[in-house]
Amino acid sequence: MAKAAARKTAPAASPSVERRPALAGRSTTAASVKVEVLPPAERVSLRAPEASVAALSKALGVTLPNKPKTAAANGGRTALWLGPDEWLVIDEADNDPLADCAKVSALHSAVGVSHRNIAISVTGAGAAAAINAGCPQDLSLDAFPVGAASRTILGKTEIVLLRTGNDAFRVECWRSFSDYVFTLLSEGSRDAAV
């Protein structure tokens, strides 16, 4: 009996296998731009037909946007439109959007991508210029207003970009590309200061 009980208890994790956040503690501040890693968040890659959108919106507590280049937010949860039937749902309030999606019986696909992505904040008067050092998208307020979101490229990497303020952006990227993205944004922030 004692052996069976002992087997049910997981061994303590070795420091060598400890999961560490990508880019932990890194930040760059230039004259007009600050680039910093944002805290971990829960993320879901969501696909659904139009008939399922209302039920999913209700379960998630945020209306899934249905127009290109838009996002919607409520209570620490943001849904970014990425395509006609695709959204990235980000929860910064320590809730579980994947569990909320699982309660919906309407047709959909929800995949947890929290450990795949990291987020980088780019803020300051030169934020758009820093991003444009590697991103061809027009980031003027007329073309990309506050609340706008899109999947685009930065250098050779796909990113998801959300404008959170006049001079503030959230850059989502895969953690395997995070060092490249952070370095490119840091270099862009220095160039924007010139």
C-alpha positions in Angstrom: 0.0 0.0 0.0 2.7 2.5 0.9 4.4 1.8 -2.4 1.2 2.6 -4.4 0.8 5.8 -2.5 4.4 6.8 -3.1 3.9 6.3 -6.9 1.0 8.7 -7.0 3.2 11.5 -5.7 5.1 13.2 -8.4 8.8 13.8 -7.8 9.9 17.4 -7.1 10.8 19.2 -10.3 14.5 19.6 -10.9 15.7 23.2 -11.5 17.1 22.0 -14.8 13.5 21.3 -16.1 11.9 24.3 -14.6 9.7 26.2 -17.2 11.0 29.8 -17.5 9.2 32.6 -19.3 10.8 33.5 -22.6 12.8 36.8 -22.4 12.2 37.0 -18.6 13.2 40.4 -17.3 14.3 41.9 -20.6 13.3 45.4 -21.5 14.8 48.2 -23.6 14.2 51.9 -23.1 15.2 54.4 -25.8 14.5 58.2 -26.0 11.0 57.8 -27.2 10.2 54.0 -27.0 10.0 51.4 -24.3 10.1 47.7 -25.3 9.3 45.2 -22.6 8.0 41.6 -22.1 4.4 41.4 -20.8 3.4 39.0 -18.1 2.1 35.5 -19.1 -1.5 35.3 -20.3 -3.9 32.6 -21.3 -4.5 32.4 -25.0 -6.8 30.4 -27.3 -6.7 30.1 -31.0 -10.4 29.9 -31.9 -12.0 28.9 -35.2 -15.8 28.8 -35.6 -18.5 29.3 -38.3 -20.7 32.3 -38.1 -23.6 30.2 -36.6 -21.4 29.6 -33.5 -20.2 33.1 -32.8 -23.1 34.2 -30.6 -22.8 31.2 -28.3 -19.0 31.5 -28.1 -19.2 35.3 -27.4 -21.6 34.6 -24.6 -19.4 31.9 -23.0 -16.3 34.0 -23.3 -17.9 37.2 -22.1 -16.6 39.2 -25.0 -18.2 39.8 -28.4 -16.1 38.1 -31.1 -15.4 40.8 -33.7 -16.6 40.1 -37.2 -14.8 42.8 -39.2 -11.2 42.7 -40.4 -8.6 44.6 -38.3 -10.7 44.8 -35.2 -10.6 43.6 -31.6 -13.0 43.6 -28.6 -12.2 43.6 -24.9 -14.1 43.0 -21.7 -12.9 42.4 -18.2 -9.2 41.5 -19.0 -10.2 39.4 -22.0 -9.5 40.5 -25.6 -10.6 38.8 -28.8 -8.7 39.8 -32.0 -10.1 39.1 -35.4 -7.6 37.2 -37.5 -9.8 36.0 -40.3 -13.4 35.4 -41.4 -13.7 32.5 -38.9 -10.6 32.9 -36.7 -9.8 34.8 -33.5 -7.0 35.0 -31.0 -8.5 35.2 -27.5 -6.1 36.6 -24.8 -7.0 36.6 -21.1 -4.9 38.7 -18.8 -7.3 38.3 -15.8 -6.0 34.7 -14.9 -9.2 33.1 -16.2 -9.5 30.0 -18.5 -10.9 30.9 -21.9 -10.3 27.3 -23.1 -12.6 26.0 -20.4 -15.2 28.6 -21.3 -15.1 27.4 -24.9 -15.4 23.8 -23.8 -18.9 24.6 -22.4 -20.2 25.6 -25.8 -21.9 22.8 -27.8 -21.9 24.8 -31.1 -19.3 23.8 -33.7 -15.9 25.3 -33.1 -12.2 24.5 -32.6 -10.4 26.0 -29.6 -6.7 25.3 -29.0 -4.7 26.5 -26.0 -1.7 28.4 -27.3 -0.6 30.1 -24.0 2.8 28.5 -24.0 3.4 29.0 -27.7 3.1 32.8 -27.6 4.6 35.6 -25.7 3.7 39.2 -25.7 5.9 42.3 -26.0 4.7 45.8 -25.3 6.0 48.7 -27.4 5.1 52.1 -26.0 6.0 55.7 -26.4 5.9 58.4 -29.1 8.2 56.4 -31.4 6.4 53.1 -30.9 4.9 52.9 -34.4 8.3 53.9 -35.9 10.1 51.2 -33.9 7.6 48.5 -35.2 7.8 49.9 -38.7 11.6 49.3 -38.7 10.6 45.7 -39.6 6.8 45.8 -40.3 5.4 47.2 -43.6 2.0 47.8 -42.3 0.7 51.4 -42.1 0.5 52.2 -38.4 -0.7 55.8 -38.7 -3.8 56.4 -36.4 -6.0 56.8 -39.5 -5.1 53.4 -40.9 -4.5 51.5 -37.7 -6.6 53.2 -34.9 -6.6 52.2 -31.2 -8.2 48.8 -31.0 -7.0 47.7 -34.4 -5.5 44.2 -34.7 -3.9 42.2 -37.5 -1.7 39.3 -38.3 1.3 40.7 -40.1 5.1 40.3 -40.3 8.0 41.8 -38.5 11.2 41.1 -40.3 10.9 37.4 -41.2 8.5 36.5 -38.4 4.7 36.4 -38.3 3.3 38.5 -35.5 -0.2 39.5 -34.2 -0.3 43.2 -33.6 -2.8 45.1 -31.4 -2.9 48.8 -30.9 -3.7 49.4 -27.3 -3.3 53.2 -27.2 -2.3 56.1 -29.4 1.4 55.3 -28.7 1.1 51.7 -27.4 1.1 48.3 -29.1 1.0 44.6 -28.0 3.1 42.3 -30.2 2.3 38.6 -30.0 4.8 36.2 -31.4 5.8 32.5 -31.1 8.2 32.0 -28.2 10.7 30.3 -30.6 11.0 33.6 -32.5 10.8 35.9 -29.4 14.5 36.7 -29.1 14.6 37.7 -32.8 11.4 39.8 -32.4 12.5 41.5 -29.2 16.0 42.3 -30.7 14.4 43.7 -33.9 12.0 45.9 -31.8 14.9 47.0 -29.6 17.0 48.0 -32.6 13.9 49.8 -34.1 13.4 51.7 -30.8 17.0 53.0 -30.9 16.5 54.0 -34.6 13.2 55.8 -33.7 15.1 57.8 -31.1 17.4 59.3 -33.8 
